[in-house]
Amino acid sequence: MIRNTFVKKFGESQAIKIEYAAMSHKNGINDRNYGKDRFKWALLICIGYECISKYRDYHGITIPYKKLKKWIVDNARLDLHDGDCDYISLAAGIYNEFMPKKQVRKVTIERAK
């Protein structure tokens, strides 16, 4: 689970702050299915409702935004989330910049002799 990796990097208290922030935005649509990894759901909700950016102080999230965003891109694998999210943010493309960077495979073609 990604929560354990998050806690090792940023601490238990910050994980709880993200979870509480996400829970404050439950609305019966974005929380019908948390998916296999509930912390990924919490991250997606916090991204969509700007809890980790614009409203970070209100929620007590002290991790610098750029550092947290980089960690999410590098570690969270939000593209593999199998539950709900903030569907308006999804439709607006807000999650795109939080997805893992695509790896370009280098393909070589050998010429036939």
N, C-alpha and C positions, 0 to 999 in steps of 0.2 A: 504494500500500500504506500502511496506517495506521501501520506501524512508523516510516516516515520522519517523519511528523508527530509521533509520540511522541518520537523522538530529538531533533528540533528543540526541543521543549518541555522535556524532562526529561533528555536525555543518553543516550549510547550505553550507559554502564555500567548505568543503570537498566533499559534495554530488555533487556540480557543477563540481569540478575537475574530479571526476569519470565520470560524464556524458560527459564532454568535451573530456576526454581521449578516452572513448568508441566511441564517434562520429568521432574521428580522424581515426578510423580503419574501418569505414563503407566501404564495398566493393561491394555492390549489391547482395551479397550472404548471408552475415550474418545479413543483415538489411532489409530483405523483410517483416519480421513479427516480430515486437518488443514484441508481446505477450500482455497479459492484464496488466502486471506490467513492464513498460519500464525500471525501475531502476534495476530489476533483469537482464534484457538484458544487461544493462550497466555493472553490476558486472561481468557477464559471459564473456563479451568481454574483460574487464580489466584483468580478471584472465587469459584468453587465450593468450592475447598479453603481459602479464607480466607487465602491467601498475601499478599494486599494489605491485609488488615485485621488479623486476630488474630495471624497469624504473620509479619508484615512484618519484624520485627527478625531473626528466624531466617533469613529469606531475604535480608536486606540491602537491603530496599526502603525507601528513605528519603523518598520523596515522601509528604507528608502525605495521609492517607487521603481526607479530604474533597476535597482538591484533585484527587487522582487520580480519584476517583469522578466529580466534575464533568466532568473532561476526557473520561472514557470516555463519559458520557451525551451530551456535546456533540459529540464527534468520532469515536468508534470505530464507530458504526453496527453494533453487535453483532446487531441484528435482521436484518442482511443476511448473516450468517455462513452458509456453506454446507457446513460440516463438523461434526465431532463436538464434544461439550462434556461436561461432567459431568452425566449424565442425571438423577441424583438431585437435583442443584441445580435443574435445569430443571423437574422434576416438583414440587419444593417451592416454586417461584416465586421463588427467590433472584435470578434474573437480571432479573426484572421491573423493579426499581428502577434498573437499569443501561441500560435501553433508552432510546432518544431520546424526548424529550417529544413527544407528539402535537401537531401543529399543527391548530388549529381553523380551518377555512375559513369565512369570513363570506360568507353567501349572501344576496343581496338579491333580493326578488321585486317586480317592478313590476306595478302593477295595470293591467289593461286599461281603456282609457278608452271 
